[in-house]
Structures are given as C-alpha cells and as structure tokens.
Amino acid sequence: MGVLNVTPDSFFDGGRYFDLEPALARGLEMVAEGADVIDVGGESSRPGAQPVPEAEELRRVVPVIEALTRHVRVSVDTTKRAVAEAALSVGATLVNDISASLWPVAASGAVGWVAVHMSGTPRTMQDDPRYDDVVGEVHGFLVERARQALDAGVREVWVDPGIGFGKTARHNLTLLHHLPALVASGFPVLVGTSRKGFLGVLAAGPGEEPVPAAQRLPGSIATATWAMLAGAAMVRVHDVTAVSRSATLVGSTRSASDLTPAAARTSPVGAGRPGLGAR
C-alpha cells in the first residue's frame, strides 16, 4: 500500500503532493514501483495534527481518487463518513479508518474496511499513552471491531495495530514482536511503520535527538520486512520501490523454506540471487 498524502502538513511528505497534478504523478509512480493499493488521505494524522473541515478534505481527495481508480485499487484514508462515501462514489474500494468506526459505510458500499487501533485523537494521542497490556488491549479492540464489521455485512475486513497512534516506542516494538498473535486472529493484518517517529528514537544514539523522518528509511524497511515475515498481508509505505524489493525477497525466502535441501540447490527461486538457493 503506497501512501499518498494530499495534505500540506503530513509529517514526511506534507505539501509535496497537495495539488492534483503532482498527486496523480506520484500515485502513478508508486504503481510503477510495485504498489498494489494507493492510500489517499486529505487530513494529516501525525501527532498534534488539527482536524480539517469536511468540505476541504473532500476537495483534496475526490479528484485524486477518481483519476487513480482507472489505474490501481484505491483506498481512502479518512475518519469522516461523508468523505468515505464520496470516495466510494468515484471508485475507491477500501476505507482505511483510524477511527475504527466506519464499517457501516463499507457495508453499505460493499467495499473493504481497515480497522486501525488509535488511543485518543491525532491531536492528543502522543501526550502520555498508557496501557496495562498493550498487546491484549489492542488485539481485543481490533478483533471486536472486525467481528462487528463482519456481522454488519463487510466481507473484506483488515486489522491494523496502529503503530505510532497513541503508543510509545516500547509499545510499538511490543506490538511488532507479537504480530503473529494478531495474524492468528484470522483477519488479514495491515501494518504501517513507514518513517514514523519511533524509528527516529530507535536510530538515535544515547543523548541524541531523534533521527529526522528523511533519515528513517533503514528502519522503515527493517520493520516492514519484520511485519511481512510475521505474517502481515500488507504494509503501508512511503518508499514503495525499497519495500517492494524487500517483499520480493521475503516471498523468495518463504518459497525456499518449502524446498528440500536438494531441490533448493536447483530451484529457480535462487537463480541469479547470491545466497538464495546457492548453498
């Protein structure tokens, strides 16, 4: 899933794709890089972000979604019912919902829905996030919402642990470590760690300021790869080329793991790739 923020204030790419022409160009570029879904958002959900009026969010996202649906599957990243409905009316087929409340829209539109866990709102979520049991609370919330969506008639339900949405760095790492348990719930898992703040915290040395978003690509690739190996069915990323290549490697190693030692030495899985099927 490629991230396309049609916003002036998103934490990494805010302002780059705010106008229609650069937004379309970036969307098509991500398709060429290997994105299966383009996630279009018109309201920043970075920590501290302020809400955007409904009319403005509609103005930002609807033309972009309408143009891109001719080329690729498009999701709309929104918490507003009217914006989700407008996006579906022009061809979006997935609602990426950090409020985890819009399953009735997905049900009535016969489209997919992503339940994301978030504690608080973007404006307040990082003030002082606390959990007694972050894994149990996040997983329990997501499974409950996912079952409600299924009962309402949504046939494609995804769950997303909401990395960075009201979590400390330790909370995020704990959730990543326990991803297999969320995968075991039976719902396809979406994970978004791309360029997020906790990666900057982890990359900084003792006493140093967090590494800025522009320098967080290694952590983005590492955590996306970890998520895929843990069973995540989709990862949401800014850097499609880099993570797409990582996904190819993950797929190759999974295929190779099903081979006998003799078959692995002759399998085309490793052909031309040092270290894959070469020993």
ZICOR-V105617 format. One record per helix or strand of 2 or more residues. SS is the DSSP state (@ for helix, = for strand). FROM is the first residue (numbers start at 1). TO is the last residue. If there is no record, write none. Layout:
# ZICOR-V105617
ss:SS from:FROM to:TO
ss:SS from:FROM to:TO
This chain:
# ZICOR-V105617
ss:= from:2 to:5
ss:@ from:20 to:33
ss:= from:37 to:41
ss:@ from:54 to:68
ss:= from:73 to:77
ss:@ from:81 to:89
ss:= from:94 to:97
ss:@ from:103 to:109
ss:= from:112 to:116
ss:@ from:134 to:152
ss:= from:157 to:160
ss:@ from:169 to:177
ss:@ from:179 to:183
ss:= from:188 to:191
ss:@ from:197 to:203
ss:@ from:213 to:215
ss:@ from:217 to:229
ss:= from:234 to:235
ss:@ from:240 to:257
ss:@ from:261 to:266
ss:@ from:268 to:270
